[in-house]
């Protein structure tokens, strides 16, 4: 319903505070004005209430995505980056961080400079830099030729190019210079993430303390040694840090990067510290074929993206697919799964105006049917086509 009061949306509303089986969301401009049970709404209105629309969730928040629908964020072409963001917005991820990968320093600085302008106008919520300070042993699809130890001068260039819009940067904690780099980033207002690491349990866990500065694990279990009972490594360290509420952990919920049994374990360990992500690259929403991720060619076969050496090279799914994977394959309760694609990633990346449906927050919402299929997307108070 649209009128002088603004837009009103009725349905089963899932918020961070719980589930309202029949509620009305009132939107004014770009913001949520009120969320209340339909029975309360009816006591102050004479007209008919809005038509019941389905299950309404906060707009999804993807804090790790490299592109989609044939478009990339690791580019200096603003139109291409806008198209990648628009694809994810239409699929329900109304908030995205644009992720770039390891490349030559000048190329990365140029990409960050362009993306900072898209963050300034609200197209994206900020920037995530993955690399070049990563393990050579567990580099995944990152280009070995450009991996280096943390370099304070390069970090300073990236911070200046971002203009305060660099939200997250991923580093391997075992590299020489990690401690100083993590402090430099944290002092610059950046969330320090640890990943693509060959670290021991002790060193990885130490990074996820106030002294170590890191508060986020990049795609837990991917880009690190497998969990083993005599060599627990980064996976166990990340789980312990999440369980003790010292960190958040990303989990790629596409059914390819991790088994659903592992997903169930992670949610059972720390259900309110899991941020589902897509790690999507340009092939998301596209057919099989060849694509680019940074300077490397990626081949997608049966929806799975790999580089020439066989390493997985990002995802091809949407975050809404990740929500369904968590609920259907991992057995996660709907409220916990919704938090993992909304409030938790927003908290992990320090995003304060998204991830929930509360008065004063951005009017971002997705409307789903009973099978969790997408019906409509509301972003900043406007319906997307």
Secondary structure per residue as TSV (DSSP state, phi and psi in degrees):
chain	resnum	aa	ss	phi	psi
A	1	X	-	360.0	134.5
A	2	X	-	-122.7	140.5
A	3	X	S	-169.3	-163.1
A	4	X	T	-64.1	-25.6
A	5	X	T	-75.9	-15.9
A	6	X	-	105.4	-166.0
A	7	X	E	-81.4	141.6
A	8	X	E	-131.0	135.8
A	9	X	E	-130.2	130.2
A	10	X	E	-119.2	140.5
A	11	X	E	173.7	-170.2
A	12	X	E	-80.0	108.6
A	13	X	E	-102.2	124.0
A	14	X	E	-105.0	114.9
A	15	X	E	-121.5	176.4
A	16	X	T	-61.9	-30.1
A	17	X	T	-79.3	-15.7
A	18	X	E	144.2	-164.3
A	19	X	E	-112.6	127.3
A	20	X	E	-105.0	113.0
A	21	X	E	-65.1	-29.6
A	22	X	E	-146.5	102.0
A	23	X	E	-136.0	162.1
A	24	X	E	-120.3	128.2
A	25	X	E	-102.9	124.4
A	26	X	E	-103.5	129.2
A	27	X	E	-118.3	133.6
A	28	X	E	-126.3	117.8
A	29	X	T	64.8	-127.7
A	30	X	T	-92.9	0.8
A	31	X	E	-119.2	154.6
A	32	X	E	-76.3	128.1
A	33	X	E	-95.9	-35.0
A	34	X	E	-162.7	150.8
A	35	X	E	-135.8	118.7
A	36	X	E	-151.8	154.7
A	37	X	E	-54.5	145.8
A	38	X	H	-59.8	-31.9
A	39	X	H	-65.4	-36.8
A	40	X	H	-69.0	-41.8
A	41	X	H	-57.6	-42.3
A	42	X	H	-65.7	-25.6
A	43	X	H	-70.6	-19.4
A	44	X	T	-115.2	8.0
A	45	X	-	-132.7	137.9
A	46	X	-	-91.8	-26.6
A	47	X	S	-77.1	169.4
A	48	X	-	-67.1	144.7
A	49	X	-	-72.0	164.6
A	50	X	-	-59.7	154.9
A	51	X	-	-65.8	139.7
A	52	X	E	-64.5	125.6
A	53	X	E	-104.5	-19.2
A	54	X	E	130.4	-156.9
A	55	X	E	-85.6	125.9
A	56	X	E	-112.1	123.4
A	57	X	E	-114.2	158.9
A	58	X	E	-58.8	153.5
A	59	X	-	-55.0	139.7
A	60	X	-	-73.6	152.7
A	61	X	E	-124.8	111.4
A	62	X	E	-108.7	112.3
A	63	X	E	-97.7	8.4
A	64	X	E	-150.1	93.6
A	65	X	E	-149.1	135.7
A	66	X	-	-102.4	-8.5
A	67	X	E	156.8	-169.8
A	68	X	E	172.6	158.3
A	69	X	T	55.8	37.7
A	70	X	T	83.6	3.8
A	71	X	E	-118.1	156.9
A	72	X	E	-126.8	154.1
A	73	X	S	-93.0	-23.0
A	74	X	S	-84.7	72.4
A	75	X	S	-153.8	165.3
A	76	X	S	-105.5	7.2
A	77	X	-	-90.7	105.0
A	78	X	H	-63.9	-34.5
A	79	X	H	-64.7	-39.4
A	80	X	H	-64.9	-42.7
A	81	X	H	-66.0	-38.5
A	82	X	H	-62.2	-39.8
A	83	X	H	-66.5	-37.5
A	84	X	H	-63.9	-43.7
A	85	X	H	-64.2	-42.4
A	86	X	H	-62.3	-37.4
A	87	X	H	-59.6	-49.1
A	88	X	H	-68.3	-35.1
A	89	X	H	-58.6	-46.2
A	90	X	H	-64.8	-26.1
A	91	X	T	-88.4	6.4
A	92	X	T	106.2	-12.7
A	93	X	-	-85.9	83.9
A	94	X	-	-73.3	-15.0
A	95	X	E	-126.9	124.8
A	96	X	E	-134.5	142.2
A	97	X	E	-92.7	135.1
A	98	X	E	-87.1	119.9
A	99	X	E	-101.0	136.7
A	100	X	E	-119.2	158.4
A	101	X	E	-114.4	175.6
A	102	X	-	-55.7	130.6
A	103	X	-	-156.0	-174.4
A	104	X	-	-61.6	144.1
A	105	X	H	-52.2	-45.8
A	106	X	H	-62.5	-37.1
A	107	X	H	-65.4	-43.6
A	108	X	H	-65.0	-41.0
A	109	X	H	-62.7	-41.5
A	110	X	H	-63.7	-41.1
A	111	X	H	-64.0	-43.6
A	112	X	H	-63.2	-40.7
A	113	X	H	-60.2	-44.9
A	114	X	H	-65.3	-45.9
A	115	X	H	-65.7	-28.0
A	116	X	H	-62.5	-31.9
A	117	X	H	-71.4	-35.6
A	118	X	H	-70.6	-31.3
A	119	X	H	-70.0	-35.8
A	120	X	H	-64.7	-33.4
A	121	X	T	-96.1	4.9
A	122	X	T	88.6	2.7
A	123	X	S	-63.1	-43.8
A	124	X	S	-122.4	164.3
A	125	X	S	-92.8	-4.5
A	126	X	E	151.7	-171.0
A	127	X	E	-120.7	141.8
A	128	X	E	-120.7	124.7
A	129	X	E	-105.9	122.7
A	130	X	E	-113.5	100.6
A	131	X	-	105.5	171.9
A	132	X	S	-91.7	13.6
A	133	X	S	-95.8	66.8
A	134	X	-	-127.9	163.7
A	135	X	-	-66.7	136.3
A	136	X	S	-73.6	-27.3
A	137	X	T	-72.7	-35.7
A	138	X	T	-123.7	52.5
A	139	X	-	-84.4	-12.9
A	140	X	T	60.3	-125.2
A	141	X	T	-89.8	4.0
A	142	X	S	-73.6	148.3
A	143	X	-	-76.3	115.7
A	144	X	G	-57.4	-33.0
A	145	X	G	-64.0	-20.7
A	146	X	G	-114.2	5.9
A	147	X	-	-77.2	132.2
A	148	X	-	-142.5	166.4
A	149	X	S	-71.7	157.0
A	150	X	-	-50.5	132.2
A	151	X	-	-122.5	109.4
A	152	X	H	-56.8	-36.0
A	153	X	H	-67.0	-41.1
A	154	X	H	-68.2	-40.1
A	155	X	H	-59.1	-42.2
A	156	X	H	-62.8	-41.1
A	157	X	H	-62.3	-42.1
A	158	X	H	-66.4	-41.5
A	159	X	H	-62.4	-43.0
A	160	X	H	-67.2	-39.3
A	161	X	H	-65.8	-33.5
A	162	X	H	-75.5	-24.8
A	163	X	T	58.3	39.1
A	164	X	T	86.7	6.1
A	165	X	-	-110.4	10.7
A	166	X	E	-82.2	113.8
A	167	X	E	-91.3	-43.2
A	168	X	E	-139.9	141.3
A	169	X	E	-136.5	135.0
A	170	X	E	-99.5	130.7
A	171	X	E	-134.9	157.7
A	172	X	-	-92.7	124.4
A	173	X	T	-72.4	-14.8
A	174	X	T	-83.4	-7.8
A	175	X	S	-73.4	147.5
A	176	X	T	-62.2	128.0
A	177	X	T	94.0	4.0
A	178	X	H	-60.7	-46.8
A	179	X	H	-58.5	-46.4
A	180	X	H	-67.2	-38.5
A	181	X	H	-66.7	-42.2
A	182	X	H	-61.9	-41.8
A	183	X	H	-66.3	-41.4
A	184	X	H	-60.0	-43.3
A	185	X	H	-68.8	-46.7
A	186	X	H	-60.7	-40.0
A	187	X	H	-64.6	-25.0
A	188	X	T	-89.0	8.7
A	189	X	T	82.4	19.5
A	190	X	-	-101.6	138.0
A	191	X	E	-73.4	123.3
A	192	X	E	-90.0	122.9
A	193	X	E	-112.1	147.5
A	194	X	E	-115.5	139.1
A	195	X	-	178.4	-177.6
A	196	X	S	43.7	61.4
A	197	X	B	-133.0	146.8
A	198	X	-	-112.1	26.6
A	199	X	-	-69.9	157.8
A	200	X	-	-74.8	165.3
A	201	X	H	-55.6	-47.5
A	202	X	H	-62.9	-44.7
A	203	X	H	-70.8	-38.7
A	204	X	H	-67.4	-41.7
A	205	X	H	-65.5	-37.9
A	206	X	H	-63.5	-32.9
A	207	X	H	-67.2	-26.7
A	208	X	T	-95.7	46.7
A	209	X	S	-130.7	164.9
A	210	X	T	-54.1	-36.0
A	211	X	T	-71.0	-32.5
A	212	X	T	-83.0	-14.6
A	213	X	-	78.9	-18.5
A	214	X	E	-83.0	142.0
A	215	X	E	-131.4	7.0
A	216	X	E	-145.0	140.4
A	217	X	E	-107.0	123.6
A	218	X	S	-75.9	127.4
A	219	X	S	24.9	77.7
A	220	X	T	-47.0	133.4
A	221	X	T	82.7	-22.3
A	222	X	T	-97.0	136.0
A	223	X	T	75.6	32.1
A	224	X	B	-160.8	162.2
A	225	X	-	-61.7	152.3
A	226	X	-	-67.2	149.7
A	227	X	-	-65.0	129.6
A	228	X	B	-140.0	144.1
A	229	X	T	-68.9	-18.6
A	230	X	T	-106.5	-4.2
A	231	X	B	-144.2	73.2
A	232	X	-	-62.5	-33.2
A	233	X	H	58.7	-159.1
A	234	X	H	-63.3	-32.5
A	235	X	H	-62.4	-50.1
A	236	X	H	-64.3	-39.7
A	237	X	H	-62.2	-40.8
A	238	X	H	-65.1	-41.5
A	239	X	H	-64.5	-42.3
A	240	X	H	-63.2	-45.1
A	241	X	H	-61.5	-39.0
A	242	X	H	-67.7	-44.7
A	243	X	H	-62.1	-33.6
A	244	X	T	-88.2	5.9
A	245	X	T	63.2	31.9
A	246	X	S	-96.5	-12.5
A	247	X	-	-157.9	162.7
A	248	X	E	-105.4	153.7
A	249	X	E	-124.6	131.2
A	250	X	E	-78.9	148.3
A	251	X	E	-140.8	125.4
A	252	X	E	-82.7	108.8
A	253	X	-	-95.8	56.6
A	254	X	S	-110.7	2.7
A	255	X	S	75.8	4.0
A	256	X	S	-115.1	-48.9
A	257	X	S	-71.8	-33.7
A	258	X	S	-139.5	148.8
A	259	X	-	-71.5	152.7
A	260	X	H	-63.5	-28.6
A	261	X	H	-64.9	-38.7
A	262	X	H	-68.0	-39.2
A	263	X	H	-59.4	-42.7
A	264	X	H	-61.3	-39.6
A	265	X	H	-61.8	-45.4
A	266	X	H	-63.9	-45.7
A	267	X	H	-65.1	-37.8
A	268	X	H	-66.9	-30.2
A	269	X	H	-75.5	-44.0
A	270	X	-	-151.8	71.8
A	271	X	G	-59.8	-29.5
A	272	X	G	-96.9	14.0
A	273	X	G	-122.2	11.2
A	274	X	E	-98.9	124.7
A	275	X	E	-110.9	106.1
A	276	X	E	-69.5	137.8
A	277	X	E	-134.1	165.8
A	278	X	-	-97.4	-32.2
A	279	X	-	52.0	29.6
A	280	X	B	-65.1	141.7
A	281	X	-	-116.0	-170.3
A	282	X	T	-57.1	-24.4
A	283	X	T	-76.3	-10.0
A	284	X	T	-58.6	128.1
A	285	X	T	79.3	9.2
A	286	X	S	-123.4	164.3
A	287	X	-	-75.3	170.1
A	288	X	S	-56.8	152.8
A	289	X	E	156.4	-161.3
A	290	X	E	-108.4	138.0
A	291	X	E	-139.0	-179.2
A	292	X	E	-121.2	143.4
A	293	X	E	-135.1	107.9
A	294	X	T	60.7	-138.8
A	295	X	T	-83.4	2.8
A	296	X	E	-105.9	148.8
A	297	X	E	-85.9	135.9
A	298	X	E	-119.7	133.7
A	299	X	E	-108.3	127.8
A	300	X	E	-107.2	121.1
A	301	X	E	-128.9	125.5
A	302	X	T	54.0	35.4
A	303	X	T	80.5	3.7
A	304	X	E	-108.7	126.3
A	305	X	E	-96.8	128.5
A	306	X	E	-140.5	151.8
A	307	X	-	-89.2	176.3
A	308	X	T	-57.2	-33.8
A	309	X	T	-77.3	-6.1
A	310	X	S	102.6	-9.5
A	311	X	-	-68.7	142.8
A	312	X	B	-60.4	142.7
A	313	X	-	-127.2	59.1
A	314	X	-	86.7	178.7
A	315	X	B	-107.2	170.3
A	316	X	-	-127.4	13.8
A	317	X	-	-103.0	176.6
A	318	X	-	-106.8	166.6
A	319	X	H	-70.0	-30.2
A	320	X	H	-63.8	-37.1
A	321	X	H	-62.4	-36.2
A	322	X	H	-64.2	-38.5
A	323	X	H	-61.0	-46.8
A	324	X	H	-63.8	-38.6
A	325	X	H	-59.3	-45.5
A	326	X	H	-62.0	-43.2
A	327	X	H	-73.4	-49.6
A	328	X	H	-82.0	-42.4
A	329	X	T	-93.5	-32.7
A	330	X	S	-97.8	-11.0
A	331	X	-	71.8	26.4
A	332	X	-	-79.8	133.7
A	333	X	-	-56.4	145.3
A	334	X	H	-54.3	-44.0
A	335	X	H	-61.3	-40.0
A	336	X	H	-68.8	-40.0
A	337	X	H	-66.4	-40.4
A	338	X	H	-62.5	-43.7
A	339	X	H	-58.1	-36.0
A	340	X	H	-71.6	-13.5
A	341	X	T	-114.7	7.1
A	342	X	T	-135.8	-86.4
A	343	X	H	-65.6	-40.3
A	344	X	H	-67.9	-50.0
A	345	X	H	-61.9	-33.8
A	346	X	H	-62.0	-43.9
A	347	X	H	-65.6	-40.0
A	348	X	H	-62.2	-34.4
A	349	X	T	-99.0	5.1
A	350	X	T	70.5	32.1
A	351	X	-	-97.5	115.0
A	352	X	-	-97.2	-14.9
A	353	X	S	-110.6	10.3
A	354	X	S	-135.9	170.0
A	355	X	S	96.3	-0.8
A	356	X	S	-156.3	165.8
A	357	X	-	-112.7	90.5
A	358	X	-	-136.0	149.3
A	359	X	T	-52.4	133.8
A	360	X	T	96.0	-18.7
A	361	X	S	-83.6	165.1
A	362	X	B	-60.0	141.9
A	363	X	-	-83.5	76.1
A	364	X	-	-113.3	126.9
A	365	X	E	-154.1	152.8
A	366	X	E	-121.7	140.6
A	367	X	E	-109.4	124.6
A	368	X	E	-118.3	157.0
A	369	X	-	-87.6	-174.2
A	370	X	T	-68.0	-17.6
A	371	X	T	-97.8	13.5
A	372	X	S	65.8	27.8
A	373	X	-	-91.3	148.0
A	374	X	E	-73.6	130.9
A	375	X	E	-105.7	-53.1
A	376	X	E	-147.6	159.1
A	377	X	E	-130.5	128.5
A	378	X	E	-110.0	125.2
A	379	X	E	-130.6	122.9
A	380	X	T	54.4	38.1
A	381	X	T	81.9	6.2
A	382	X	E	-124.3	138.6
A	383	X	E	-72.9	134.3
A	384	X	-	-90.2	146.8
A	385	X	-	-66.4	360.0
